[in-house]
Amino acid sequence: MEKVRLHRLLVDTARDIGIEIVEDRLNRRGGTCRLDGKTYVIYDVNASLAERNQLLVKAICSMDLENLYLPPRVRDIIMQAEK
């Protein structure tokens, strides 16, 4: 249940800061990319929540977060990921 709540929080945060999320049948690990100035997170619909969460954290870390509000839990996760 905790991974589900964390995933929802990361998805909401990513969308709030302008990251597009694409779920599709990829048959491979997803990733992050930038296209036409937008950041995308793409992952397989069958990917585990842990994999999805890792991709979301990576994408959030790639953004300029200086003047953005992040929920405290997300900010803690981002700070740990950047170490």
Protein Blocks (a to p, Z undefined) as FASTA:
>chain_A
ZZmmmmmmmmmmmmmnopacddddehpacddddeehiacddddfkbcfklmmmmmmmmmm
mpcfklpccdfklmmmmmmmmZZ
